[in-house]
Amino acid sequence: MHAVAKVNGTTIAETDKYEVVEGNIYFPADSINNSYYRKTDHTTFCPWKGTASYYTLNVDGTTIFPIHALVPHRDTTSMD
């Protein structure tokens, strides 16, 4: 199976190597197009997932915050 994340028709992540946990797709960090993301100072902590870092996403003039909580987990990144 192939997983693709898009915003306004623009691909922001794409991979054949992903995991699904409780309905969330976890993309490998190297499958995410980081040029659209800007890290914020906002973080949260989950005992199960660890510390999540939040990002602003800007695609073709559309800015969304917080679009994703990116959680490092065994070389993967969650895009909730």
MARRO-775315 format. One line per field, with one value per atom (N, C-alpha, C): y, x, z. Coordinates in steps of 0.2 Angstrom, whole numbers. Each point is the difference from the previous one (the first is absolute). Layout:
north	(Y,...)
east	(X,...)
up	(Z,...)
***
This chain:
north	(-6,6,6,5,7,5,4,6,6,5,7,5,5,5,6,4,5,6,6,6,4,2,4,-3,-7,-3,-1,3,0,-6,-4,-6,2,-1,2,-6,-6,-6,-6,-5,-5,-6,-6,-6,-7,-5,-7,-3,3,-2,4,-2,4,-5,2,-4,4,-4,2,-2,5,-2,4,-3,3,5,-2,5,5,1,5,-3,3,-2,3,-4,2,0,5,1,0,-4,1,7,2,7,3,-5,2,0,-1,0,7,4,6,6,4,6,5,1,5,7,1,7,4,-4,3,2,-3,0,5,4,4,-2,-2,-2,6,-2,5,-2,5,-2,-4,-2,-4,-7,-3,-7,-3,-7,-3,-7,-3,-6,-6,-5,-6,-6,-3,-5,-6,-1,-5,1,7,2,4,3,5,7,4,7,1,4,2,7,1,7,2,7,2,5,-1,4,4,5,4,-3,-1,-2,6,1,5,-3,0,-3,5,3,4,6,3,6,-2,-6,-2,-2,3,-2,-3,-6,-3,-2,2,-1,-3,-4,-5,-6,-1,-5,-7,-1,-7,0,-5,-1,-5,1,-5,-3,-6,-4,-5,1,-5,-7,-5,-6,-6,-2,-5,2,6,2,2,1,1,7,3,6,0,1,0,7,-1,6,0,2,0,5)
east	(4,-4,4,-2,3,-4,4,-3,2,-5,2,-4,3,-3,0,-6,0,-3,1,-3,-1,-6,-2,3,0,3,7,4,7,2,5,2,5,-2,5,3,-2,3,-2,4,-1,4,-2,4,-4,4,-3,2,4,2,-3,-6,-3,-4,-2,-3,-7,-5,-6,-1,-1,-2,-6,-5,-6,-3,1,-3,5,5,5,6,2,5,6,5,7,5,2,4,8,4,7,2,5,2,3,3,3,-5,-7,-5,-4,2,-4,4,-3,3,0,6,1,0,0,0,-7,-5,-6,-1,4,-1,5,-3,4,-1,5,-1,-2,-5,-2,3,-1,3,-5,-6,-5,2,-1,1,-5,-1,-4,3,-2,3,-5,1,-4,4,-2,4,1,-4,0,4,-1,4,6,0,6,-2,5,-1,-1,-6,-2,2,3,2,-6,-2,-5,3,-3,3,-6,2,-4,1,-5,0,-2,4,-1,0,-5,-1,-3,4,-3,-4,3,-3,-5,-2,-5,4,-1,4,-5,2,-4,4,-3,4,-5,1,5,-3,4,-3,2,6,2,4,-1,5,4,7,5,3,-1,3,5,7,5,-2,1,-2,3,6,3,1,3,1,-6,-6,-6,-3,-4,-3,-8,-3,-8,-2,-5,-3,-8,-1,-7,-4)
up	(0,0,0,-3,0,4,3,4,-2,-1,-3,5,2,4,-5,-1,-4,3,-2,3,-7,-1,-6,-6,-1,-6,0,5,0,5,-2,4,5,6,6,3,-2,2,-4,-1,-5,2,1,1,-1,-1,0,7,4,7,5,2,6,4,6,5,2,1,3,7,4,7,2,3,2,-5,-7,-5,-3,4,-2,-5,-5,-4,2,1,2,-6,-3,-5,2,-4,2,-1,4,0,-7,-3,-7,-5,1,-5,0,5,1,-3,-4,-4,6,3,5,-2,-7,-2,2,1,2,7,4,8,3,5,5,7,4,6,5,4,5,7,5,7,4,-3,4,0,6,0,5,0,5,1,6,1,1,-2,1,2,6,2,-5,-4,-5,-6,-3,-6,2,5,2,-2,-1,-1,-7,-1,-7,-1,-6,-2,-5,0,-5,-5,-6,-6,-3,-3,-4,-7,-4,-7,-5,-5,-5,-6,-4,-7,-4,-5,-5,3,5,3,6,0,6,6,5,6,5,3,5,6,6,6,5,5,-2,-4,-5,-5,2,3,2,7,3,6,-3,0,-3,6,1,5,-2,2,-2,4,-4,2,-5,2,-4,-7,-1,-7,-4,4,-4,3,-3,2,-1,5,0,-3,-4,-3,2,6,2,-2)
***
